[in-house]
Amino acid sequence: MVDIEKSTPEFVRRDGMIVDADYVQWLNDVKARFREGQARAAVKVNTEMLRFYWSIGRDLVALRAETRWGSGVVKQFALDMREAFPAATGFSFSNVKYMKQWYSFYAGDEKSQRTIGQIAKSQRTIGQIEMPEIFGRVPWGQHIDIISKCTSVEEALFYADKVASEGWSRSVLNVQLDTHLFQRQGTIHSNFTDTLPAKQSQSAQQLFKDPYHFEFLSLQENYTEHELEEALVRNITHFLLELGSGFAYVGRQMELRMDDGTAFFPDLVFYHIPQKRYVIIELKAVDFIPEFAGKLNFYVTAADELLRGEGDNPSVGIIICKTAKKTVVEWSLKGIQKPLGVATYQLEQVVERTVKELEQQKKEKDEK
């Protein structure tokens, strides 16, 4: 912050604008504080509104409103509130129903109550729990999408945390919901438990998923590995989103040169900032074969020798291929000293079919 009292510059005006350096610095400081204030105010307003919605849902559940006053009580309540507060928004019949559904989803059984109660750190009585603070950082529309598409409290909390911590927009959230990120996270086949310390192996496992969804790519039939790589680099923002938070793109076909001048070029190199490690990705537009593991093992070794700096954790290598048989992958990774994983990818037409198949399976299960 600039000390205005001690600053005695000769103000220079150009086209009516002050261009003194101290003034510009102070102005930028004020702008930054204003933006921070706006962000805090928006979060506070959202939090208070959500607490109010949570309380309405809790009341409707705790009072057993529909049993007590009839099935039309929710609609009547919505009408009464709109009549009392005509300028207020949020009291449509459907929105009030969502308030009740929202609270009921998280307080539906004793296990859910314990989970949410632990997060909220304040639980008054069984069946009446306070709204977790993290919910205040999730917009109402996203809350509706989460409870509409998730089948468990654990899954819903996973997505709520992602929205709050990573700032997902509603469209990003729905892409992740529709492609079942919760079910995919941490399912990659790897040798991390054999090649990394226990704490690191667990965090590295959660860093990757299987399959990766590349529905944002437009590729002709019979595309090559080179075309797949080029398409991902052209859509690097979407690719980074699919990889997950914390990844920084380092380079494509990055040269790893040895002392004798021999150079090698892995497909893609990333750095994961929170885990402080390089991630080497090899793309394969074919099914996994054991030879892929040996090549990637060399690339990870080279990355550790040439890229890894002081304070960096061991580099990790990932093969992303069309399909992979579990036993073939497990046998291929046995005895390899570097941490490697194998995942698959799906393109748009496959993603759509998989989602429809999952929806049909759920529908058939519900009908039984």
Backbone torsions as a table, in degrees:
resi	resn	phi	psi	omega
1	MET	NA	136.5	-177.7
2	VAL	-81.0	134.1	174.4
3	ASP	-85.4	100.9	-175.2
4	ILE	-64.8	-34.2	-177.3
5	GLU	-62.3	-37.8	-175.4
6	LYS	-89.7	-8.0	-177.2
7	SER	-96.1	119.2	-179.2
8	THR	-127.7	63.1	-177.9
9	PRO	-80.6	160.4	170.1
10	GLU	-84.5	104.5	-177.8
11	PHE	-64.7	128.2	177.9
12	VAL	-107.1	127.6	179.9
13	ARG	-107.5	134.1	177.4
14	ARG	-130.9	116.3	-175.5
15	ASP	54.6	39.6	177.8
16	GLY	79.9	1.8	-177.3
17	MET	-105.2	136.5	173.4
18	ILE	-77.6	126.7	-178.4
19	VAL	-116.5	14.5	176.6
20	ASP	-62.1	136.5	-174.9
21	ALA	-62.1	-40.4	-179.7
22	ASP	-65.4	-39.9	178.8
23	TYR	-63.3	-45.8	-179.5
24	VAL	-60.9	-41.0	179.1
25	GLN	-63.3	-45.5	179.1
26	TRP	-63.2	-42.7	179.5
27	LEU	-59.7	-44.2	179.2
28	ASN	-63.7	-36.8	177.6
29	ASP	-63.5	-44.3	179.3
30	VAL	-64.5	-42.0	179.3
31	LYS	-60.0	-43.6	-179.7
32	ALA	-63.5	-42.7	179.3
33	ARG	-65.3	-36.3	179.5
34	PHE	-65.3	-43.6	179.1
35	ARG	-63.3	-41.1	177.8
36	GLU	-62.5	-40.8	178.2
37	GLY	-64.1	-40.5	177.8
38	GLN	-61.4	-44.3	-179.2
39	ALA	-63.2	-44.5	179.2
40	ARG	-63.9	-40.6	-180.0
41	ALA	-64.3	-41.5	-179.8
42	ALA	-63.2	-42.6	178.5
43	VAL	-64.2	-41.7	-179.4
44	LYS	-63.4	-45.3	179.3
45	VAL	-61.7	-44.7	179.8
46	ASN	-62.4	-42.3	-179.1
47	THR	-62.5	-46.0	-178.7
48	GLU	-64.9	-40.3	178.0
49	MET	-62.8	-42.8	-179.2
50	LEU	-67.9	-37.9	176.8
51	ARG	-60.8	-39.0	178.4
52	PHE	-65.2	-45.8	178.1
53	TYR	-60.5	-42.7	179.2
54	TRP	-60.0	-41.6	-178.6
55	SER	-66.6	-36.3	177.4
56	ILE	-66.0	-46.4	177.6
57	GLY	-59.8	-42.0	178.7
58	ARG	-63.0	-41.3	179.5
59	ASP	-63.8	-45.1	-178.6
60	LEU	-61.4	-34.8	178.9
61	VAL	-77.1	-49.9	-175.5
62	ALA	-64.5	-37.4	-179.1
63	LEU	-81.7	-5.4	-175.3
64	ARG	49.2	52.5	-169.3
65	ALA	-55.0	-44.7	-175.5
66	GLU	-71.0	-32.1	175.2
67	THR	-72.5	-38.7	-175.1
68	ARG	-76.2	-41.8	-172.9
69	TRP	-119.6	4.7	177.4
70	GLY	101.5	160.8	-174.7
71	SER	-65.9	-18.5	-178.5
72	GLY	-90.9	8.5	-173.6
73	VAL	-66.7	-35.4	-179.2
74	VAL	-65.2	-44.4	177.6
75	LYS	-63.8	-41.6	179.3
76	GLN	-64.1	-41.3	178.7
77	PHE	-61.6	-43.7	179.0
78	ALA	-60.5	-43.2	178.8
79	LEU	-64.3	-43.4	-178.7
80	ASP	-64.1	-39.9	-179.6
81	MET	-69.9	-37.8	177.9
82	ARG	-67.2	-35.0	178.6
83	GLU	-69.3	-39.3	-179.1
84	ALA	-73.7	-34.0	-177.2
85	PHE	-130.2	72.1	-174.6
86	PRO	-61.9	-26.7	-178.6
87	ALA	-84.1	-12.9	-177.2
88	ALA	-81.3	148.3	175.0
89	THR	-107.2	163.3	175.1
90	GLY	102.3	0.7	-177.5
91	PHE	-110.1	32.4	171.8
92	SER	-71.7	158.7	179.8
93	PHE	-57.9	-45.8	-178.3
94	SER	-64.6	-37.9	-178.6
95	ASN	-68.4	-39.1	177.7
96	VAL	-65.5	-37.7	176.3
97	LYS	-60.9	-39.2	178.5
98	TYR	-66.1	-34.1	177.7
99	MET	-59.8	-44.6	179.2
100	LYS	-68.2	-42.8	179.8
101	GLN	-62.9	-38.8	-179.6
102	TRP	-60.9	-51.6	-179.8
103	TYR	-65.4	-43.2	-177.7
104	SER	-61.9	-37.0	-178.7
105	PHE	-59.3	-44.8	-175.6
106	TYR	-85.7	-20.9	-178.4
107	ALA	-113.9	25.2	-172.4
108	GLY	-70.5	-28.4	179.3
109	ASP	-147.0	173.2	-174.6
110	GLU	-63.7	-37.7	179.1
111	LYS	-63.9	-43.9	178.8
112	SER	-63.8	-40.5	-179.6
113	GLN	-62.1	-40.5	179.3
114	ARG	-65.2	-43.0	-179.1
115	THR	-61.6	-51.3	-178.7
116	ILE	-69.1	-37.0	178.3
117	GLY	-60.7	-39.5	178.2
118	GLN	-66.0	-38.6	179.3
119	ILE	-70.2	-43.9	-178.6
120	ALA	-71.6	-22.3	-179.8
121	LYS	60.2	21.6	172.7
122	SER	-158.8	116.0	-178.5
123	GLN	-133.9	112.7	-173.4
124	ARG	-77.7	-59.6	178.1
125	THR	-141.1	158.3	178.2
126	ILE	-58.9	129.6	-179.7
127	GLY	94.1	-12.2	177.3
128	GLN	-131.3	99.1	-176.5
129	ILE	-118.9	154.4	179.3
130	GLU	-82.5	154.5	179.4
131	MET	-71.2	128.3	176.3
132	PRO	-59.8	142.4	-178.3
133	GLU	-58.4	-35.2	-177.3
134	ILE	-60.6	-27.5	-179.3
135	PHE	-63.1	-26.7	-179.4
136	GLY	-67.0	-17.1	179.6
137	ARG	-97.0	11.0	178.4
138	VAL	-118.1	119.5	179.7
139	PRO	-59.8	153.7	-175.4
140	TRP	-57.6	-42.6	-180.0
141	GLY	-58.2	-40.1	177.9
142	GLN	-67.3	-36.4	176.3
143	HIS	-60.0	-41.9	180.0
144	ILE	-62.6	-45.1	-179.9
145	ASP	-62.5	-39.8	-177.7
146	ILE	-64.7	-50.0	-177.6
147	ILE	-72.6	-21.0	179.3
148	SER	-77.7	-25.7	-173.1
149	LYS	-114.4	-12.8	-179.1
150	CYS	-93.9	150.5	-178.5
151	THR	-108.4	-4.0	179.1
152	SER	-145.8	157.6	177.7
153	VAL	-64.2	-39.8	179.5
154	GLU	-58.3	-44.6	179.5
155	GLU	-65.6	-44.1	-179.2
156	ALA	-62.1	-42.2	179.3
157	LEU	-65.6	-33.6	176.6
158	PHE	-58.7	-48.3	-178.3
159	TYR	-71.8	-37.8	177.9
160	ALA	-61.2	-41.4	178.7
161	ASP	-64.8	-39.0	179.2
162	LYS	-64.2	-43.7	179.2
163	VAL	-62.2	-44.9	-176.8
164	ALA	-68.4	-42.4	-173.2
165	SER	-87.0	-28.1	-175.4
166	GLU	-111.8	-2.2	175.9
167	GLY	67.1	34.2	179.8
168	TRP	-59.7	137.2	170.4
169	SER	-75.9	171.5	-179.1
170	ARG	-65.3	-37.8	179.7
171	SER	-66.7	-40.5	177.8
172	VAL	-64.1	-44.4	178.4
173	LEU	-56.7	-45.3	-176.2
174	ASN	-69.2	-31.8	173.7
175	VAL	-62.3	-44.9	-178.6
176	GLN	-69.2	-35.9	175.6
177	LEU	-65.2	-45.5	-176.3
178	ASP	-70.0	-25.5	178.1
179	THR	-99.9	10.0	170.9
180	HIS	57.0	52.6	179.7
181	LEU	-56.6	-40.3	-177.6
182	PHE	-57.1	-43.4	-179.1
183	GLN	-73.2	-27.2	-176.0
184	ARG	-84.9	-26.8	-173.2
185	GLN	-63.1	129.2	174.7
186	GLY	77.9	11.1	-175.8
187	THR	-98.1	5.9	-178.3
188	ILE	-65.1	142.6	174.1
189	HIS	-79.2	126.2	-175.7
190	SER	-151.2	172.2	173.1
191	ASN	-113.1	24.1	-174.4
192	PHE	-58.1	-38.4	-178.3
193	THR	-64.5	-25.7	-179.1
194	ASP	-91.3	-16.9	-171.4
195	THR	-121.3	-6.5	-180.0
196	LEU	-128.4	153.0	173.5
197	PRO	-56.6	153.5	-172.9
198	ALA	-50.9	-48.4	-177.8
199	LYS	-65.3	-41.3	179.6
200	GLN	-69.1	-37.9	-177.9
201	SER	-63.8	-38.5	179.7
202	GLN	-67.4	-44.9	-179.6
203	SER	-68.4	-36.7	178.0
204	ALA	-66.4	-39.1	178.9
205	GLN	-60.8	-42.5	-179.3
206	GLN	-72.3	-13.1	-178.5
207	LEU	-73.2	-24.6	-173.4
208	PHE	-117.7	165.9	-176.8
209	LYS	-139.7	169.9	177.5
210	ASP	-155.9	122.0	1.1
211	PRO	-86.8	166.4	169.0
212	TYR	-89.0	139.7	-178.6
213	HIS	-103.6	116.6	-179.9
214	PHE	-108.3	45.5	-178.2
215	GLU	-67.9	-12.1	179.5
216	PHE	-82.5	-3.1	-179.4
217	LEU	-94.7	148.1	173.2
218	SER	-119.2	104.0	-176.7
219	LEU	-124.7	141.8	175.4
220	GLN	-72.7	159.3	177.3
221	GLU	-62.5	148.2	-178.9
222	ASN	63.1	36.5	177.6
223	TYR	-67.2	156.9	-179.5
224	THR	-98.2	169.0	176.0
225	GLU	-60.8	-39.5	178.8
226	HIS	-61.9	-42.3	179.4
227	GLU	-66.5	-37.8	176.9
228	LEU	-63.2	-45.4	179.5
229	GLU	-61.6	-46.9	179.4
230	GLU	-60.3	-42.4	-178.8
231	ALA	-64.6	-39.5	178.6
232	LEU	-66.6	-39.6	179.5
233	VAL	-67.7	-38.6	177.0
234	ARG	-63.4	-29.7	-179.4
235	ASN	-111.1	43.3	-171.7
236	ILE	-61.6	-33.5	178.8
237	THR	-62.4	-45.2	178.0
238	HIS	-65.8	-38.0	-179.5
239	PHE	-65.3	-42.4	177.9
240	LEU	-62.2	-38.1	178.0
241	LEU	-64.1	-40.3	179.5
242	GLU	-70.1	-35.1	177.2
243	LEU	-63.8	-38.6	-179.8
244	GLY	117.8	175.5	-175.1
245	SER	-71.6	151.5	173.7
246	GLY	94.7	-8.6	-178.7
247	PHE	-85.7	135.9	173.9
248	ALA	-119.1	131.8	-179.1
249	TYR	-77.7	124.3	-179.1
250	VAL	-98.8	-47.8	180.0
251	GLY	175.7	164.3	177.8
252	ARG	-112.0	137.5	-178.3
253	GLN	49.0	44.8	-177.4
254	MET	-70.7	132.4	-176.4
255	GLU	-74.0	126.7	171.9
256	LEU	-114.9	102.2	-171.8
257	ARG	-103.7	129.0	179.6
258	MET	-86.0	171.6	-177.0
259	ASP	-59.5	-32.4	-178.1
260	ASP	-84.0	4.7	178.3
261	GLY	93.4	-8.7	177.9
262	THR	-68.1	133.5	-177.3
263	ALA	-120.2	145.8	177.9
264	PHE	-130.3	152.6	-170.9
265	PHE	-134.5	90.1	174.8
266	PRO	-64.7	154.3	-175.7
267	ASP	-58.2	-59.9	-175.0
268	LEU	-138.1	139.5	177.8
269	VAL	-122.7	129.0	176.4
270	PHE	-125.4	165.0	172.7
271	TYR	-128.8	127.6	177.6
272	HIS	-95.0	111.9	-170.6
273	ILE	-66.3	-49.9	-179.0
274	PRO	-60.7	-38.7	-178.5
275	GLN	-90.1	-4.2	176.5
276	LYS	52.1	57.7	178.4
277	ARG	-149.7	148.4	172.9
278	TYR	-79.2	144.7	177.6
279	VAL	-124.7	117.7	-180.0
280	ILE	-99.6	124.2	-178.0
281	ILE	-115.4	126.1	172.8
282	GLU	-108.5	128.3	-178.9
283	LEU	-100.2	136.5	178.0
284	LYS	-134.2	123.5	-179.8
285	ALA	-88.6	20.8	-179.7
286	VAL	-134.0	179.4	177.4
287	ASP	-71.3	154.5	-179.7
288	PHE	-67.4	137.7	171.1
289	ILE	-131.4	153.5	-173.6
290	PRO	-56.0	-31.5	-178.4
291	GLU	-58.9	-28.4	-178.7
292	PHE	-61.1	-36.3	-176.5
293	ALA	-65.4	-40.1	-179.4
294	GLY	-64.3	-41.7	179.1
295	LYS	-64.8	-45.1	-179.5
296	LEU	-66.5	-35.7	176.7
297	ASN	-57.1	-40.9	178.0
298	PHE	-66.0	-43.1	-179.5
299	TYR	-61.7	-39.9	179.7
300	VAL	-68.0	-40.1	175.6
301	THR	-59.8	-44.7	180.0
302	ALA	-63.8	-39.1	178.6
303	ALA	-64.1	-40.5	178.2
304	ASP	-64.7	-37.0	-177.9
305	GLU	-77.0	-36.8	-170.4
306	LEU	-106.6	-26.4	-175.1
307	LEU	-110.1	-37.9	-173.9
308	ARG	-62.2	127.1	-179.5
309	GLY	-107.7	180.0	179.4
310	GLU	-63.5	129.1	-179.2
311	GLY	94.2	-12.6	177.6
312	ASP	-78.9	143.6	173.5
313	ASN	-82.2	166.8	-179.1
314	PRO	-55.5	141.1	177.3
315	SER	-68.5	156.2	-179.1
316	VAL	-127.4	143.3	178.4
317	GLY	-116.1	139.5	180.0
318	ILE	-131.1	130.6	171.5
319	ILE	-100.2	126.0	175.1
320	ILE	-113.7	111.7	-172.9
321	CYS	-128.5	179.5	-175.5
322	LYS	-68.4	-53.1	176.6
323	THR	-143.3	161.0	179.1
324	ALA	-152.0	129.9	176.3
325	LYS	-87.4	130.1	-173.0
326	LYS	-54.2	-48.7	-176.6
327	THR	-65.0	-40.3	179.3
328	VAL	-62.6	-41.8	178.8
329	VAL	-64.5	-48.1	-178.2
330	GLU	-59.0	-45.1	180.0
331	TRP	-67.6	-36.0	-178.6
332	SER	-67.4	-31.5	-176.9
333	LEU	-89.1	-12.3	179.4
334	LYS	-64.3	131.1	177.2
335	GLY	86.1	-12.1	177.7
336	ILE	-76.4	133.6	-172.8
337	GLN	-87.3	-18.9	-179.0
338	LYS	-94.0	146.7	-179.7
339	PRO	-71.8	113.3	-178.4
340	LEU	-127.2	152.9	175.5
341	GLY	-140.0	157.8	179.2
342	VAL	-130.5	125.0	177.8
343	ALA	-128.6	167.6	177.1
344	THR	-115.6	170.2	176.9
345	TYR	-131.7	159.4	177.0
346	GLN	-132.9	139.0	175.8
347	LEU	-93.1	179.3	-168.5
348	GLU	-55.0	-50.7	-175.2
349	GLN	-63.5	-33.4	179.2
350	VAL	-73.4	-40.2	178.6
351	VAL	-59.6	-47.6	-178.7
352	GLU	-60.3	-41.9	-179.2
353	ARG	-66.9	-41.1	-179.8
354	THR	-62.9	-44.6	179.6
355	VAL	-61.8	-43.4	-180.0
356	LYS	-64.6	-39.6	178.4
357	GLU	-63.5	-42.7	178.2
358	LEU	-63.3	-41.0	178.9
359	GLU	-64.7	-41.2	179.0
360	GLN	-65.6	-40.0	178.5
361	GLN	-63.1	-41.5	178.9
362	LYS	-63.9	-42.7	-179.2
363	LYS	-61.7	-44.5	179.6
364	GLU	-63.9	-37.8	178.7
365	LYS	-65.6	-41.2	-179.4
366	ASP	-67.2	-31.4	-177.8
367	GLU	-76.8	-18.9	-178.7
368	LYS	-73.4	NA	NA
